[in-house]
Amino acid sequence: MSADWGPVVVAVGLFILLSPGLLFQVPARARFVEFGNMCTSGISILVHAIIYFCIITLLIIAIGIHIHM
């Protein structure tokens, strides 16, 4: 019997990619979107958390990604 690593891989990948300020930040301090500024704010963390929840819900529940090892 193998474990399902799909949700773990998707969650870790999205967490790294959607960290505010790493690749992009929405909303930014000066503009709506800034790329690679490595800064963050409270509202930016909230926006990125909502985006993370929506994408992870689509990928894991709606599409059903599974990785069995």
PQR file with spaces between the fields and no chain letter, atoms N, CA, C, O and H, PARSE charges and radii, in Angstrom:
ATOM       1  N    MET     1       0.841   -1.179    0.000 -0.4000 1.5000
ATOM       2  CA   MET     1       0.000    0.000    0.000 -0.0000 2.0000
ATOM       3  C    MET     1       0.884    1.239    0.000  0.5500 1.7000
ATOM       4  O    MET     1       1.777    1.364    0.838 -0.5500 1.4000
ATOM       5  N    SER     2       0.648    2.139   -0.917 -0.4000 1.5000
ATOM       6  CA   SER     2       1.484    3.330   -1.023 -0.0000 2.0000
ATOM       7  C    SER     2       0.720    4.568   -0.576  0.5500 1.7000
ATOM       8  O    SER     2      -0.509    4.621   -0.623 -0.5500 1.4000
ATOM       9  H    SER     2      -0.078    2.037   -1.598  0.4000 1.0000
ATOM      10  N    ALA     3       1.483    5.553   -0.145 -0.4000 1.5000
ATOM      11  CA   ALA     3       0.890    6.807    0.331 -0.0000 2.0000
ATOM      12  C    ALA     3       0.630    7.750   -0.844  0.5500 1.7000
ATOM      13  O    ALA     3       1.311    7.683   -1.868 -0.5500 1.4000
ATOM      14  H    ALA     3       2.482    5.510   -0.108  0.4000 1.0000
ATOM      15  N    ASP     4      -0.343    8.612   -0.689 -0.4000 1.5000
ATOM      16  CA   ASP     4      -0.677    9.604   -1.705 -0.0000 2.0000
ATOM      17  C    ASP     4       0.090   10.891   -1.402  0.5500 1.7000
ATOM      18  O    ASP     4      -0.249   11.611   -0.463 -0.5500 1.4000
ATOM      19  H    ASP     4      -0.896    8.667    0.142  0.4000 1.0000
ATOM      20  N    TRP     5       1.123   11.180   -2.198 -0.4000 1.5000
ATOM      21  CA   TRP     5       1.961   12.354   -1.988 -0.0000 2.0000
ATOM      22  C    TRP     5       1.513   13.554   -2.822  0.5500 1.7000
ATOM      23  O    TRP     5       2.155   14.603   -2.756 -0.5500 1.4000
ATOM      24  H    TRP     5       1.398   10.595   -2.961  0.4000 1.0000
ATOM      25  N    GLY     6       0.460   13.442   -3.587 -0.4000 1.5000
ATOM      26  CA   GLY     6      -0.018   14.535   -4.433 -0.0000 2.0000
ATOM      27  C    GLY     6      -0.330   15.807   -3.667  0.5500 1.7000
ATOM      28  O    GLY     6       0.187   16.866   -4.021 -0.5500 1.4000
ATOM      29  H    GLY     6      -0.061   12.590   -3.641  0.4000 1.0000
ATOM      30  N    PRO     7      -1.164   15.743   -2.619 -0.5600 1.5000
ATOM      31  CA   PRO     7      -1.465   16.962   -1.870  0.2800 2.0000
ATOM      32  C    PRO     7      -0.243   17.589   -1.204  0.5500 1.7000
ATOM      33  O    PRO     7      -0.155   18.812   -1.101 -0.5500 1.4000
ATOM      34  N    VAL     8       0.690   16.768   -0.757 -0.4000 1.5000
ATOM      35  CA   VAL     8       1.894   17.297   -0.111 -0.0000 2.0000
ATOM      36  C    VAL     8       2.760   18.042   -1.116  0.5500 1.7000
ATOM      37  O    VAL     8       3.225   19.147   -0.838 -0.5500 1.4000
ATOM      38  H    VAL     8       0.619   15.775   -0.841  0.4000 1.0000
ATOM      39  N    VAL     9       2.979   17.445   -2.277 -0.4000 1.5000
ATOM      40  CA   VAL     9       3.808   18.081   -3.304 -0.0000 2.0000
ATOM      41  C    VAL     9       3.167   19.368   -3.801  0.5500 1.7000
ATOM      42  O    VAL     9       3.855   20.375   -3.965 -0.5500 1.4000
ATOM      43  H    VAL     9       2.602   16.547   -2.502  0.4000 1.0000
ATOM      44  N    VAL    10       1.871   19.351   -4.040 -0.4000 1.5000
ATOM      45  CA   VAL    10       1.168   20.549   -4.503 -0.0000 2.0000
ATOM      46  C    VAL    10       1.220   21.649   -3.447  0.5500 1.7000
ATOM      47  O    VAL    10       1.473   22.807   -3.781 -0.5500 1.4000
ATOM      48  H    VAL    10       1.312   18.533   -3.906  0.4000 1.0000
ATOM      49  N    ALA    11       0.987   21.313   -2.187 -0.4000 1.5000
ATOM      50  CA   ALA    11       0.982   22.309   -1.121 -0.0000 2.0000
ATOM      51  C    ALA    11       2.354   22.944   -0.937  0.5500 1.7000
ATOM      52  O    ALA    11       2.453   24.163   -0.794 -0.5500 1.4000
ATOM      53  H    ALA    11       0.782   20.373   -1.916  0.4000 1.0000
ATOM      54  N    VAL    12       3.413   22.138   -0.938 -0.4000 1.5000
ATOM      55  CA   VAL    12       4.759   22.687   -0.758 -0.0000 2.0000
ATOM      56  C    VAL    12       5.155   23.541   -1.959  0.5500 1.7000
ATOM      57  O    VAL    12       5.723   24.620   -1.791 -0.5500 1.4000
ATOM      58  H    VAL    12       3.333   21.148   -1.054  0.4000 1.0000
ATOM      59  N    GLY    13       4.864   23.072   -3.157 -0.4000 1.5000
ATOM      60  CA   GLY    13       5.191   23.850   -4.351 -0.0000 2.0000
ATOM      61  C    GLY    13       4.476   25.188   -4.400  0.5500 1.7000
ATOM      62  O    GLY    13       5.085   26.213   -4.705 -0.5500 1.4000
ATOM      63  H    GLY    13       4.403   22.195   -3.293  0.4000 1.0000
ATOM      64  N    LEU    14       3.184   25.178   -4.102 -0.4000 1.5000
ATOM      65  CA   LEU    14       2.431   26.433   -4.102 -0.0000 2.0000
ATOM      66  C    LEU    14       2.876   27.356   -2.975  0.5500 1.7000
ATOM      67  O    LEU    14       2.910   28.574   -3.153 -0.5500 1.4000
ATOM      68  H    LEU    14       2.689   24.345   -3.855  0.4000 1.0000
ATOM      69  N    PHE    15       3.216   26.794   -1.819 -0.4000 1.5000
ATOM      70  CA   PHE    15       3.679   27.624   -0.705 -0.0000 2.0000
ATOM      71  C    PHE    15       4.956   28.364   -1.081  0.5500 1.7000
ATOM      72  O    PHE    15       5.110   29.543   -0.763 -0.5500 1.4000
ATOM      73  H    PHE    15       3.188   25.805   -1.674  0.4000 1.0000
ATOM      74  N    ILE    16       5.867   27.679   -1.752 -0.4000 1.5000
ATOM      75  CA   ILE    16       7.114   28.319   -2.164 -0.0000 2.0000
ATOM      76  C    ILE    16       6.850   29.356   -3.256  0.5500 1.7000
ATOM      77  O    ILE    16       7.368   30.470   -3.183 -0.5500 1.4000
ATOM      78  H    ILE    16       5.742   26.721   -2.010  0.4000 1.0000
ATOM      79  N    LEU    17       6.059   29.008   -4.255 -0.4000 1.5000
ATOM      80  CA   LEU    17       5.817   29.928   -5.368 -0.0000 2.0000
ATOM      81  C    LEU    17       4.969   31.135   -4.988  0.5500 1.7000
ATOM      82  O    LEU    17       5.157   32.221   -5.538 -0.5500 1.4000
ATOM      83  H    LEU    17       5.638   28.103   -4.314  0.4000 1.0000
ATOM      84  N    LEU    18       4.033   30.958   -4.048 -0.4000 1.5000
ATOM      85  CA   LEU    18       3.131   32.052   -3.697 -0.0000 2.0000
ATOM      86  C    LEU    18       3.538   32.802   -2.433  0.5500 1.7000
ATOM      87  O    LEU    18       2.724   33.531   -1.867 -0.5500 1.4000
ATOM      88  H    LEU    18       3.880   30.077   -3.601  0.4000 1.0000
ATOM      89  N    SER    19       4.770   32.640   -1.980 -0.4000 1.5000
ATOM      90  CA   SER    19       5.240   33.437   -0.850 -0.0000 2.0000
ATOM      91  C    SER    19       5.294   34.894   -1.279  0.5500 1.7000
ATOM      92  O    SER    19       5.919   35.210   -2.291 -0.5500 1.4000
ATOM      93  H    SER    19       5.431   32.047   -2.439  0.4000 1.0000
ATOM      94  N    PRO    20       4.649   35.796   -0.528 -0.5600 1.5000
ATOM      95  CA   PRO    20       4.613   37.200   -0.942  0.2800 2.0000
ATOM      96  C    PRO    20       6.013   37.790   -1.057  0.5500 1.7000
ATOM      97  O    PRO    20       6.811   37.708   -0.123 -0.5500 1.4000
ATOM      98  N    GLY    21       6.302   38.382   -2.205 -0.4000 1.5000
ATOM      99  CA   GLY    21       7.580   39.036   -2.438 -0.0000 2.0000
ATOM     100  C    GLY    21       8.609   38.160   -3.111  0.5500 1.7000
ATOM     101  O    GLY    21       9.607   38.682   -3.609 -0.5500 1.4000
ATOM     102  H    GLY    21       5.654   38.449   -2.964  0.4000 1.0000
ATOM     103  N    LEU    22       8.418   36.853   -3.152 -0.4000 1.5000
ATOM     104  CA   LEU    22       9.411   35.974   -3.769 -0.0000 2.0000
ATOM     105  C    LEU    22       9.381   36.125   -5.293  0.5500 1.7000
ATOM     106  O    LEU    22      10.360   36.576   -5.888 -0.5500 1.4000
ATOM     107  H    LEU    22       7.608   36.429   -2.747  0.4000 1.0000
ATOM     108  N    LEU    23       8.287   35.759   -5.914 -0.4000 1.5000
ATOM     109  CA   LEU    23       8.131   35.970   -7.358 -0.0000 2.0000
ATOM     110  C    LEU    23       7.383   37.259   -7.659  0.5500 1.7000
ATOM     111  O    LEU    23       7.781   38.033   -8.530 -0.5500 1.4000
ATOM     112  H    LEU    23       7.491   35.393   -5.431  0.4000 1.0000
ATOM     113  N    PHE    24       6.297   37.482   -6.930 -0.4000 1.5000
ATOM     114  CA   PHE    24       5.500   38.689   -7.115 -0.0000 2.0000
ATOM     115  C    PHE    24       4.796   39.025   -5.817  0.5500 1.7000
ATOM     116  O    PHE    24       4.723   38.202   -4.904 -0.5500 1.4000
ATOM     117  H    PHE    24       5.974   36.854   -6.222  0.4000 1.0000
ATOM     118  N    GLN    25       4.278   40.243   -5.743 -0.4000 1.5000
ATOM     119  CA   GLN    25       3.521   40.677   -4.565 -0.0000 2.0000
ATOM     120  C    GLN    25       2.295   41.447   -5.019  0.5500 1.7000
ATOM     121  O    GLN    25       2.404   42.414   -5.773 -0.5500 1.4000
ATOM     122  H    GLN    25       4.337   40.911   -6.484  0.4000 1.0000
ATOM     123  N    VAL    26       1.126   41.017   -4.557 -0.4000 1.5000
ATOM     124  CA   VAL    26      -0.142   41.668   -4.864 -0.0000 2.0000
ATOM     125  C    VAL    26      -0.834   41.974   -3.554  0.5500 1.7000
ATOM     126  O    VAL    26      -0.970   41.024   -2.783 -0.5500 1.4000
ATOM     127  H    VAL    26       1.038   40.232   -3.944  0.4000 1.0000
ATOM     128  N    PRO    27      -1.275   43.119   -3.200 -0.5600 1.5000
ATOM     129  CA   PRO    27      -0.911   44.421   -3.747  0.2800 2.0000
ATOM     130  C    PRO    27       0.461   44.838   -3.236  0.5500 1.7000
ATOM     131  O    PRO    27       0.852   44.495   -2.120 -0.5500 1.4000
ATOM     132  N    ALA    28       1.178   45.572   -4.054 -0.4000 1.5000
ATOM     133  CA   ALA    28       2.508   46.043   -3.677 -0.0000 2.0000
ATOM     134  C    ALA    28       2.395   47.393   -2.977  0.5500 1.7000
ATOM     135  O    ALA    28       1.302   47.939   -2.828 -0.5500 1.4000
ATOM     136  H    ALA    28       0.861   45.851   -4.960  0.4000 1.0000
ATOM     137  N    ARG    29       3.518   47.913   -2.559 -0.4000 1.5000
ATOM     138  CA   ARG    29       3.501   49.201   -1.845 -0.0000 2.0000
ATOM     139  C    ARG    29       3.318   50.375   -2.788  0.5500 1.7000
ATOM     140  O    ARG    29       2.571   51.303   -2.478 -0.5500 1.4000
ATOM     141  H    ARG    29       4.406   47.469   -2.680  0.4000 1.0000
ATOM     142  N    ALA    30       3.988   50.353   -3.934 -0.4000 1.5000
ATOM     143  CA   ALA    30       3.913   51.478   -4.867 -0.0000 2.0000
ATOM     144  C    ALA    30       2.947   51.215   -6.017  0.5500 1.7000
ATOM     145  O    ALA    30       2.302   52.143   -6.505 -0.5500 1.4000
ATOM     146  H    ALA    30       4.595   49.600   -4.185  0.4000 1.0000
ATOM     147  N    ARG    31       2.840   49.972   -6.454 -0.4000 1.5000
ATOM     148  CA   ARG    31       1.983   49.613   -7.589 -0.0000 2.0000
ATOM     149  C    ARG    31       1.058   48.481   -7.191  0.5500 1.7000
ATOM     150  O    ARG    31       1.066   48.034   -6.044 -0.5500 1.4000
ATOM     151  H    ARG    31       3.364   49.218   -6.059  0.4000 1.0000
ATOM     152  N    PHE    32       0.264   48.020   -8.140 -0.4000 1.5000
ATOM     153  CA   PHE    32      -0.628   46.898   -7.853 -0.0000 2.0000
ATOM     154  C    PHE    32       0.148   45.594   -7.774  0.5500 1.7000
ATOM     155  O    PHE    32      -0.119   44.759   -6.911 -0.5500 1.4000
ATOM     156  H    PHE    32       0.257   48.383   -9.072  0.4000 1.0000
ATOM     157  N    VAL    33       1.117   45.417   -8.681 -0.4000 1.5000
ATOM     158  CA   VAL    33       1.935   44.207   -8.708 -0.0000 2.0000
ATOM     159  C    VAL    33       3.399   44.603   -8.802  0.5500 1.7000
ATOM     160  O    VAL    33       3.777   45.436   -9.625 -0.5500 1.4000
ATOM     161  H    VAL    33       1.335   46.095   -9.382  0.4000 1.0000
ATOM     162  N    GLU    34       4.221   43.998   -7.949 -0.4000 1.5000
ATOM     163  CA   GLU    34       5.671   44.147   -8.045 -0.0000 2.0000
ATOM     164  C    GLU    34       6.281   42.759   -8.119  0.5500 1.7000
ATOM     165  O    GLU    34       5.753   41.811   -7.537 -0.5500 1.4000
ATOM     166  H    GLU    34       3.914   43.321   -7.280  0.4000 1.0000
ATOM     167  N    PHE    35       7.385   42.636   -8.828 -0.4000 1.5000
ATOM     168  CA   PHE    35       8.021   41.342   -9.035 -0.0000 2.0000
ATOM     169  C    PHE    35       9.361   41.294   -8.330  0.5500 1.7000
ATOM     170  O    PHE    35      10.202   42.169   -8.539 -0.5500 1.4000
ATOM     171  H    PHE    35       7.814   43.406   -9.301  0.4000 1.0000
ATOM     172  N    GLY    36       9.576   40.275   -7.490 -0.4000 1.5000
ATOM     173  CA   GLY    36      10.853   40.012   -6.855 -0.0000 2.0000
ATOM     174  C    GLY    36      11.359   41.094   -5.930  0.5500 1.7000
ATOM     175  O    GLY    36      12.560   41.364   -5.914 -0.5500 1.4000
ATOM     176  H    GLY    36       8.893   39.565   -7.320  0.4000 1.0000
ATOM     177  N    ASN    37      10.490   41.725   -5.157 -0.4000 1.5000
ATOM     178  CA   ASN    37      10.949   42.806   -4.286 -0.0000 2.0000
ATOM     179  C    ASN    37      11.330   42.335   -2.889  0.5500 1.7000
ATOM     180  O    ASN    37      11.942   43.092   -2.135 -0.5500 1.4000
ATOM     181  H    ASN    37       9.515   41.505   -5.170  0.4000 1.0000
ATOM     182  N    MET    38      10.981   41.091   -2.522 -0.4000 1.5000
ATOM     183  CA   MET    38      11.316   40.484   -1.225 -0.0000 2.0000
ATOM     184  C    MET    38      10.797   41.296   -0.023  0.5500 1.7000
ATOM     185  O    MET    38      11.382   41.241    1.059 -0.5500 1.4000
ATOM     186  H    MET    38      10.484   40.476   -3.135  0.4000 1.0000
ATOM     187  N    CYS    39       9.734   42.026   -0.208 -0.4000 1.5000
ATOM     188  CA   CYS    39       9.061   42.758    0.875 -0.0000 2.0000
ATOM     189  C    CYS    39       7.633   42.238    0.974  0.5500 1.7000
ATOM     190  O    CYS    39       7.130   41.608    0.043 -0.5500 1.4000
ATOM     191  H    CYS    39       9.259   42.071   -1.087  0.4000 1.0000
ATOM     192  N    THR    40       6.986   42.501    2.095 -0.4000 1.5000
ATOM     193  CA   THR    40       5.621   42.029    2.255 -0.0000 2.0000
ATOM     194  C    THR    40       4.853   42.960    3.183  0.5500 1.7000
ATOM     195  O    THR    40       5.438   43.813    3.850 -0.5500 1.4000
ATOM     196  H    THR    40       7.395   43.013    2.851  0.4000 1.0000
ATOM     197  N    SER    41       3.559   42.788    3.216 -0.4000 1.5000
ATOM     198  CA   SER    41       2.685   43.546    4.124 -0.0000 2.0000
ATOM     199  C    SER    41       1.553   42.620    4.557  0.5500 1.7000
ATOM     200  O    SER    41       1.395   41.524    4.019 -0.5500 1.4000
ATOM     201  H    SER    41       3.084   42.094    2.674  0.4000 1.0000
ATOM     202  N    GLY    42       0.781   43.063    5.514 -0.4000 1.5000
ATOM     203  CA   GLY    42      -0.317   42.247    6.021 -0.0000 2.0000
ATOM     204  C    GLY    42      -1.374   41.965    4.977  0.5500 1.7000
ATOM     205  O    GLY    42      -1.850   40.835    4.869 -0.5500 1.4000
ATOM     206  H    GLY    42       0.909   43.953    5.950  0.4000 1.0000
ATOM     207  N    ILE    43      -1.749   42.965    4.209 -0.4000 1.5000
ATOM     208  CA   ILE    43      -2.769   42.777    3.176 -0.0000 2.0000
ATOM     209  C    ILE    43      -2.248   41.877    2.061  0.5500 1.7000
ATOM     210  O    ILE    43      -3.011   41.113    1.470 -0.5500 1.4000
ATOM     211  H    ILE    43      -1.362   43.884    4.297  0.4000 1.0000
ATOM     212  N    SER    44      -0.952   41.966    1.773 -0.4000 1.5000
ATOM     213  CA   SER    44      -0.352   41.097    0.766 -0.0000 2.0000
ATOM     214  C    SER    44      -0.376   39.644    1.223  0.5500 1.7000
ATOM     215  O    SER    44      -0.638   38.751    0.417 -0.5500 1.4000
ATOM     216  H    SER    44      -0.333   42.587    2.253  0.4000 1.0000
ATOM     217  N    ILE    45      -0.110   39.394    2.489 -0.4000 1.5000
ATOM     218  CA   ILE    45      -0.174   38.033    3.024 -0.0000 2.0000
ATOM     219  C    ILE    45      -1.596   37.494    2.909  0.5500 1.7000
ATOM     220  O    ILE    45      -1.788   36.329    2.558 -0.5500 1.4000
ATOM     221  H    ILE    45       0.103   40.119    3.144  0.4000 1.0000
ATOM     222  N    LEU    46      -2.589   38.322    3.198 -0.4000 1.5000
ATOM     223  CA   LEU    46      -3.984   37.906    3.092 -0.0000 2.0000
ATOM     224  C    LEU    46      -4.365   37.581    1.650  0.5500 1.7000
ATOM     225  O    LEU    46      -5.018   36.568    1.398 -0.5500 1.4000
ATOM     226  H    LEU    46      -2.434   39.268    3.483  0.4000 1.0000
ATOM     227  N    VAL    47      -3.968   38.420    0.712 -0.4000 1.5000
ATOM     228  CA   VAL    47      -4.285   38.191   -0.705 -0.0000 2.0000
ATOM     229  C    VAL    47      -3.625   36.909   -1.200  0.5500 1.7000
ATOM     230  O    VAL    47      -4.261   36.110   -1.887 -0.5500 1.4000
ATOM     231  H    VAL    47      -3.437   39.242    0.916  0.4000 1.0000
ATOM     232  N    HIS    48      -2.347   36.705   -0.853 -0.4000 1.5000
ATOM     233  CA   HIS    48      -1.646   35.503   -1.287 -0.0000 2.0000
ATOM     234  C    HIS    48      -2.231   34.248   -0.629  0.5500 1.7000
ATOM     235  O    HIS    48      -2.236   33.184   -1.247 -0.5500 1.4000
ATOM     236  H    HIS    48      -1.830   37.354   -0.294  0.4000 1.0000
ATOM     237  N    ALA    49      -2.720   34.350    0.600 -0.4000 1.5000
ATOM     238  CA   ALA    49      -3.355   33.210    1.268 -0.0000 2.0000
ATOM     239  C    ALA    49      -4.661   32.828    0.569  0.5500 1.7000
ATOM     240  O    ALA    49      -4.967   31.643    0.430 -0.5500 1.4000
ATOM     241  H    ALA    49      -2.716   35.215    1.102  0.4000 1.0000
ATOM     242  N    ILE    50      -5.422   33.816    0.134 -0.4000 1.5000
ATOM     243  CA   ILE    50      -6.670   33.548   -0.591 -0.0000 2.0000
ATOM     244  C    ILE    50      -6.375   32.902   -1.942  0.5500 1.7000
ATOM     245  O    ILE    50      -7.053   31.954   -2.339 -0.5500 1.4000
ATOM     246  H    ILE    50      -5.174   34.778    0.247  0.4000 1.0000
ATOM     247  N    ILE    51      -5.359   33.414   -2.655 -0.4000 1.5000
ATOM     248  CA   ILE    51      -4.959   32.827   -3.934 -0.0000 2.0000
ATOM     249  C    ILE    51      -4.496   31.387   -3.730  0.5500 1.7000
ATOM     250  O    ILE    51      -4.848   30.502   -4.509 -0.5500 1.4000
ATOM     251  H    ILE    51      -4.808   34.183   -2.333  0.4000 1.0000
ATOM     252  N    TYR    52      -3.699   31.152   -2.672 -0.4000 1.5000
ATOM     253  CA   TYR    52      -3.201   29.806   -2.342 -0.0000 2.0000
ATOM     254  C    TYR    52      -4.364   28.852   -2.086  0.5500 1.7000
ATOM     255  O    TYR    52      -4.380   27.739   -2.610 -0.5500 1.4000
ATOM     256  H    TYR    52      -3.413   31.871   -2.039  0.4000 1.0000
ATOM     257  N    PHE    53      -5.324   29.278   -1.292 -0.4000 1.5000
ATOM     258  CA   PHE    53      -6.477   28.435   -0.977 -0.0000 2.0000
ATOM     259  C    PHE    53      -7.271   28.081   -2.230  0.5500 1.7000
ATOM     260  O    PHE    53      -7.674   26.932   -2.408 -0.5500 1.4000
ATOM     261  H    PHE    53      -5.311   30.183   -0.867  0.4000 1.0000
ATOM     262  N    CYS    54      -7.495   29.066   -3.095 -0.4000 1.5000
ATOM     263  CA   CYS    54      -8.261   28.803   -4.324 -0.0000 2.0000
ATOM     264  C    CYS    54      -7.545   27.815   -5.234  0.5500 1.7000
ATOM     265  O    CYS    54      -8.169   26.887   -5.750 -0.5500 1.4000
ATOM     266  H    CYS    54      -7.167   29.999   -2.950  0.4000 1.0000
ATOM     267  N    ILE    55      -6.247   28.001   -5.436 -0.4000 1.5000
ATOM     268  CA   ILE    55      -5.509   27.121   -6.341 -0.0000 2.0000
ATOM     269  C    ILE    55      -5.383   25.714   -5.762  0.5500 1.7000
ATOM     270  O    ILE    55      -5.550   24.734   -6.488 -0.5500 1.4000
ATOM     271  H    ILE    55      -5.741   28.754   -5.016  0.4000 1.0000
ATOM     272  N    ILE    56      -5.093   25.601   -4.472 -0.4000 1.5000
ATOM     273  CA   ILE    56      -4.939   24.277   -3.875 -0.0000 2.0000
ATOM     274  C    ILE    56      -6.278   23.532   -3.846  0.5500 1.7000
ATOM     275  O    ILE    56      -6.312   22.310   -3.990 -0.5500 1.4000
ATOM     276  H    ILE    56      -4.957   26.397   -3.883  0.4000 1.0000
ATOM     277  N    THR    57      -7.371   24.264   -3.662 -0.4000 1.5000
ATOM     278  CA   THR    57      -8.688   23.629   -3.705 -0.0000 2.0000
ATOM     279  C    THR    57      -8.985   23.096   -5.099  0.5500 1.7000
ATOM     280  O    THR    57      -9.491   21.984   -5.246 -0.5500 1.4000
ATOM     281  H    THR    57      -7.343   25.257   -3.545  0.4000 1.0000
ATOM     282  N    LEU    58      -8.674   23.881   -6.117 -0.4000 1.5000
ATOM     283  CA   LEU    58      -8.892   23.419   -7.486 -0.0000 2.0000
ATOM     284  C    LEU    58      -8.038   22.201   -7.818  0.5500 1.7000
ATOM     285  O    LEU    58      -8.534   21.234   -8.396 -0.5500 1.4000
ATOM     286  H    LEU    58      -8.263   24.784   -5.998  0.4000 1.0000
ATOM     287  N    LEU    59      -6.761   22.242   -7.456 -0.4000 1.5000
ATOM     288  CA   LEU    59      -5.859   21.166   -7.847 -0.0000 2.0000
ATOM     289  C    LEU    59      -6.106   19.872   -7.082  0.5500 1.7000
ATOM     290  O    LEU    59      -6.046   18.788   -7.663 -0.5500 1.4000
ATOM     291  H    LEU    59      -6.358   23.028   -6.987  0.4000 1.0000
ATOM     292  N    ILE    60      -6.381   19.973   -5.802 -0.4000 1.5000
ATOM     293  CA   ILE    60      -6.491   18.756   -4.988 -0.0000 2.0000
ATOM     294  C    ILE    60      -7.915   18.207   -4.968  0.5500 1.7000
ATOM     295  O    ILE    60      -8.112   17.001   -5.120 -0.5500 1.4000
ATOM     296  H    ILE    60      -6.431   20.853   -5.330  0.4000 1.0000
ATOM     297  N    ILE    61      -8.895   19.060   -4.786 -0.4000 1.5000
ATOM     298  CA   ILE    61     -10.268   18.575   -4.662 -0.0000 2.0000
ATOM     299  C    ILE    61     -10.965   18.463   -6.015  0.5500 1.7000
ATOM     300  O    ILE    61     -11.530   17.416   -6.331 -0.5500 1.4000
ATOM     301  H    ILE    61      -8.735   20.039   -4.663  0.4000 1.0000
ATOM     302  N    ALA    62     -10.934   19.518   -6.810 -0.4000 1.5000
ATOM     303  CA   ALA    62     -11.679   19.522   -8.076 -0.0000 2.0000
ATOM     304  C    ALA    62     -11.014   18.630   -9.129  0.5500 1.7000
ATOM     305  O    ALA    62     -11.686   17.824   -9.772 -0.5500 1.4000
ATOM     306  H    ALA    62     -10.475   20.368   -6.553  0.4000 1.0000
ATOM     307  N    ILE    63      -9.705   18.771   -9.305 -0.4000 1.5000
ATOM     308  CA   ILE    63      -9.008   17.993  -10.323 -0.0000 2.0000
ATOM     309  C    ILE    63      -8.582   16.642   -9.774  0.5500 1.7000
ATOM     310  O    ILE    63      -8.629   15.641  -10.488 -0.5500 1.4000
ATOM     311  H    ILE    63      -9.159   19.426   -8.782  0.4000 1.0000
ATOM     312  N    GLY    64      -8.167   16.601   -8.513 -0.4000 1.5000
ATOM     313  CA   GLY    64      -7.787   15.355   -7.866 -0.0000 2.0000
ATOM     314  C    GLY    64      -6.408   14.847   -8.237  0.5500 1.7000
ATOM     315  O    GLY    64      -6.269   13.749   -8.776 -0.5500 1.4000
ATOM     316  H    GLY    64      -8.129   17.414   -7.932  0.4000 1.0000
ATOM     317  N    ILE    65      -5.397   15.637   -7.952 -0.4000 1.5000
ATOM     318  CA   ILE    65      -4.021   15.233   -8.250 -0.0000 2.0000
ATOM     319  C    ILE    65      -3.564   14.178   -7.240  0.5500 1.7000
ATOM     320  O    ILE    65      -3.700   14.365   -6.031 -0.5500 1.4000
ATOM     321  H    ILE    65      -5.510   16.529   -7.515  0.4000 1.0000
ATOM     322  N    HIS    66      -3.016   13.055   -7.753 -0.4000 1.5000
ATOM     323  CA   HIS    66      -2.530   11.973   -6.903 -0.0000 2.0000
ATOM     324  C    HIS    66      -1.140   11.554   -7.368  0.5500 1.7000
ATOM     325  O    HIS    66      -0.902   11.403   -8.566 -0.5500 1.4000
ATOM     326  H    HIS    66      -2.905   12.903   -8.735  0.4000 1.0000
ATOM     327  N    ILE    67      -0.228   11.369   -6.430 -0.4000 1.5000
ATOM     328  CA   ILE    67       1.106   10.831   -6.707 -0.0000 2.0000
ATOM     329  C    ILE    67       1.322    9.692   -5.723  0.5500 1.7000
ATOM     330  O    ILE    67       1.444    9.921   -4.520 -0.5500 1.4000
ATOM     331  H    ILE    67      -0.421   11.491   -5.456  0.4000 1.0000
ATOM     332  N    HIS    68       1.369    8.483   -6.221 -0.4000 1.5000
ATOM     333  CA   HIS    68       1.563    7.314   -5.353 -0.0000 2.0000
ATOM     334  C    HIS    68       2.999    6.843   -5.473  0.5500 1.7000
ATOM     335  O    HIS    68       3.491    6.572   -6.568 -0.5500 1.4000
ATOM     336  H    HIS    68       1.269    8.297   -7.199  0.4000 1.0000
ATOM     337  N    MET    69       3.667    6.748   -4.328 -0.4000 1.5000
ATOM     338  CA   MET    69       5.058    6.271   -4.313 -0.0000 2.0000
ATOM     339  C    MET    69       5.161    4.999   -3.526  0.5500 1.7000
ATOM     340  O    MET    69       6.250    4.439   -3.397 -0.5500 1.4000
ATOM     341  H    MET    69       3.268    6.968   -3.438  0.4000 1.0000
